[in-house]
């Protein structure tokens, strides 16, 4: 009888836990393309995903359809060592989503994402890494370091010149580094609530952020988010499990590019504007699953009224006023804005715009933290927004190749 009562209590407990997890909901994300109060258009998208042209499970059309369904504005595929989607003329508009094509190039000592190139970089492993990056630059493209601190694909070519940016958050790196208990809990709860389960594996990548802060002290480095989307996991050689579904992984985190002009529907013009903003670092990363971040801005104002935004360099010997705000339509009433100078937090502001006047040169960026209450009433702190830096210099700006 005692065993029966214990079993009944256990079943009731599990049912209660399951009900709580199943009941967790997240805000819906509605596309809206209007000039925001800060004067820019905020376009949301993903960089670094794979299709059936390499080892992805979905076709370009299927991936684009999923992107449309979850409110993405753009996707940039980077199939392994190929530009076949570009040659097949897969770039273009799919309903309201702009689909662009890059390449993930394998080389000795790591991978790069080659963006805005017209010819595939072939046999990267047989070439010197500097030659690979030079080939991307010679095409007018941009090279981003992929998986900088991943144990399996760690970037080792730090002496190579010409990379424009790096992944500061990579979903593949996140789940590989997550605490095994969180990973197990995520797997157990995935059938009940996929979004909640995936949230369990997300954490702030302190090691990569520290690396990024160090690199930006020497030159501008554009930080991006990459889902490394494959829509499948290899179980054994030749056998893949279609998991997790792209419709669930896509909405977690994204890049928000700030454009001075809206998309027009013209592929050539919109591609030029998007890549121009990406090269300048006019973007921030956001954990969109927790709330719509559009309206966020981090900018600097000189005494003469000149404005710079995240990603920009400015030479000034006079005070610069730095401003960070989540905007008038922030979904959170309680949040904390952190201003970080050369890797150190120098000011924090609760629940309102942050203002800071400085004469100190250096690298300034912003993080926004929010508190999320779990279904078991346990508060968790998440970094909701990561801005790219504003570079305040005393000498000439660093030329971006």
N, C-alpha and C positions, 0 to 999 in steps of 0.2 A: 504493500500500500504506500509506503514511504517513497519507494522508487517511482510509483505512478504519479504521486503528487509532484515530485521533483521534475519528472518529465513534462507534466502539464505546465508547471511554472516556467520551465525552459522554453517550451513552445510559445507560451504567451509572451515571454520576454523577447524572443526572436521576432515574433509577429509585431510587437510594439516597435522594436528597432527598425524593422523593415518598413512599417508604416511611416515612421518619422523620416526615414531617408527618402522614401517615395514621395513624401509631401513637400520636399524641398523644391522650390521653384526659383528661377532666375529671370531677370528682366528681359523682355523681348527687345530686339534691336531693329529699329525701323529706318530704312534708308531715307536720308534727307540731304538734298544738295542745294544749299543756299549759302550765301556769304555770311559768315559768322561775325559777331560783334568785333572781333579782332581784325577783320578785314580779309581773312583767308577762307578758302574752301578746304574742308577736311575730308580726305578720301582714305578709306579704310581698305587694307589689303594684306596679302600674304606673299612672301618671297621665299623660295626654296620648297618646291613640291615636285613630285614625280608622277609621270603618266606611263601608259603602256609603251611609250617610246623607249623606256629603260626598264626599271624594276617597280614601277607603280602599278596598282591594280586597275585604275580608272583611265578611260580615254580622256582626251582633252575636253570633249563635249560633256562627258559625265562629271569631270572635275569642275568645269565652268558652271554646269547646272547646279551643282551643290553650292558653289560660291554664291550664285544668285539667290539660292534659297535661304542662305544664312545672312544675307545683307552685305556681302563683300562688294567693293567697288573695282578692285583690280586683283589679279593673280599673276605671279611671275613664275613659270615653271623652270626647273633646272635639272633636266634629265641628265643622267650620267654620260659624260663624254660624247655627247651628240647634240646637233642642232636640227635633227630631223623634223621636229614639229614646225620650226621656222621654214624649212624647205618645203614642207607640205602645206604652207600658207595657213597655219592654224592660228597665227596672231590675228587679233581683231576683236570686235565687239560681239559678245554673246548676251543677247538681251540687254541688260543694263550694266554688264560687267566687262571690263577691258582685260583681255588675256594676252600676256606678253611672254616671250620665250627667251630664256638664257640657257646656260650650261653649267653643270657641276663638273669641274675638271679634277681628275685624280692625278696626283703627282707624288713624288717621293717626299715624305715629310708632311703630308696633309692634303686638304682639298681647298679649292677656291670656287666661289660662285662667280662666273663670268657673265656679266649683265650688259645688255646693249651691244652685242657683237653680231656680226653678219656671217662669219665663217667659223666652223667648229675648230676648237683647239684640239688637235689630234695627238694621240700618243704622248700625253702629258707626263707619264711615268718615265719616258725615255729622254725627256728634256730636262735641262736645269730649271729649277723653280723660277729663277729670275727671268729666264727666257720665256716661260709660260706667261708670267705676268706682263712682260713687255709685249708679247703677242696680243694680249687683251687690250692693252693701252694703245697699241698701234692701230687697232680697229676702232678706236674711239670709245672703248668699253670701260667698264668698272670691275675691279676685282675685289671681292669681299672674302675675308678669311672665314672658313666654315669649321665648325666644331673646334674652336681654339684650344679647349682644355679637355676634350673628350678622351678618355683613357684608350679607346680603340683607334681614334683618328686624330690624335693630338697634333696641332700645328707646330712644326719644328723649324720652319724657315723664317725666323724672326729677322734675319739679316737681309731678306728680300725687300726691295724698295718698290713702291708703286701701288700697293694695296690701298684701297680707299676707305675700307671699313671692315667690320667684323660682326659676326653673330654674338650678341651679348646674352640672348636667351634662345635656346634651341630645344624644342619639345623632345626630340630624341635624346639629347643630353640629359634633360630633366628626369625622364623616367629611368634612365640607366643609373643615375646618381641618387635617386630618392631612397629614403630609409626603407628597408625591406618590409617593415611593418605597415608603412603607409601604402606601399605598392600592393601588399597582400590585401589590405583593407579596400583599396581601390578596385582590385579584381573581384572581390566578393560583392561589392556594392554596385558594380557596373550594370548588371542586369536590371537592378531596381531604378537606378538614376544615373545614367552615363555622365551627365555634366557634373554632378556631385562627385562621382568617382574620379574623374579626370582632374578635378580641382585638388584632390588629395595629393597628387604627385607634383604639383607646382610649388616651387619655393624660390626665394631670392638666390640667384647664383653669386654668392659673395666672392668666390674666387675669380670669376670672370669679370665682375664689376671692378674688383681691385686691379686686375690686369688692364682693363679698359681705362681706368683713371690714370694708370701709369703711362700707357701709350699716348693718351691725349695730351700729356704734358710735353710731348716732343713734336707732335704734329696732329692735325685734325684727323679723327677716326670716327666715321659714321657708324653708330650702333643700330643694328636691326634685329628684329625677331624672325625666327625661322621655324616653321612647324616640321620641316623635313618630312613632308607628307608622302606616304607610300600606300596607305589604305590596306596594308597587309603586313604580316610578320612572318619571317621565315622560321619554320619549325625544324625542318631538315632540308638537306640539299634537294631541291626540286619540289618541295612541298611548302606551301604558304597558307597561313590562316588569314582570312579576310577580316582584319580587326586592327584597330577600332574603326568604325565607320566615319568617313570624312565629314559628314554632316554634324558629328559630335565634336570632332577635334578642331575643325575650322573656327568655331566661334570663341574659343578660349582666349586667345591673345592675338593681337594684330598690330601691324604698323599703321600709323596715321600720318599720311603725307599732307603737308600744307601747301596748297597751290594758290597763286595770286589770281588765276583765271580758272573758270570751271571747265570741265570736259565739254567738248563740242560735238563728239561723235565722229570726228575725223581722226583716223588711226594715227597718221603721221604726226599731226599736231599734238594730240593728247599724249602720245608716247614721248615726244620731245619734252613736253612740260613735266610729265611725271618723272622721267629720268633726270631732268634738270634739278628738280626738288630733291630727289634722292641723293644726287651727287653732292649737293650743298648741305645735306643733313637736316633739311627742314622737315623733321618728323619726330614723333615720339612713339613709344610703345605703350600699349594699354592692355590690362587684363579685362577685356570687354565683357567677359562672362558676368562680372559683378555689377557692371553698370556702364552706360553710354558715356564716354569721356569727351565727346565732341563739344568744343567750347574751351577746352584747356589751352592755355598759352603761356609760354615763357619767353620774355623779350627783354631787351635792354634799350634804354633811351639816354642819349648824350645830352649835354647842356644846350646844344644847338638844335635839338629836336630830331636828330637822326635815330632811326629805329633799326635794330637788328633782332633777329629771332633765333631760336635754337638752331645750331649748325653754323651760324655766321661767325666770322672773325671781325674784330674791330680794334683799330689802333687808337688809343686815347690816353692822354696825359692828364685829363680832367675827370671829375667824378662821372660815373655811369650809374644810372638808376636801373636796377634789375627788378622786374615784376613777374610774378607767377600767379595764375588764377585758374580755378577750375571752371570759370564761366558762370553765367546767370542761370543755366539750366542743369547744374550739377545734380546727379541723382542721389548724392550723399549730403546729409546735413552735418554729419560729423566726419572729419577727415583731418589729416595733418600734412602740410606742405613742408618739405625739407629742402633747403638750399645747400648745395655741396660745392665746396671750393677746393680744388686740387685733392679730391678724395675725402675731405673732412666736412662734416656737417657744421655749418657756421651760423645757421639761423633756422628756426622752426616757427610755423604759424598754424594755429588751430582754427579750422572752420572759416577761413576767409583769405582774401588775397594777401600775398607776401610781397613786401617792398623792402629793398635793400640798396643803399647807396654805397658805392665802393670806388676807391682809387687804386685798389690792389690789382695788378695784372694776374692772370691765371685762368684756370678752366672752371667754369661755373655750370652746374647742371642741377636739375630738380627731380625729386621723387615725391610722389603723393601716396601716403599710406591711408588705408581704410580698415575699419574693423568689421569683420563678418562673423555673425553668430551661427555656430553649427546647429544642426537639428537637435543636438543634445545640450544646447544652451551654453556651449563653451566658446568664448570669444577667440577669434583668430585674427592676427594682423597680416594683411597682404599689402604688398606694394602694388598699387593700382596703376600708376603711371610712372614711366621713366622717360625723361626728356633727353634729347641730345644736347651737348654743351653749347654755351656761348663762350667764345675765346676772346678774352680781353688782353690785348698785347701792347707792349711799349714800342715795338719795332714793326717792321714790315710784315704783312700777313704771309703765312706759308702757302706757297703755290700748290694747288691740287692738280696732280697730273691727270 
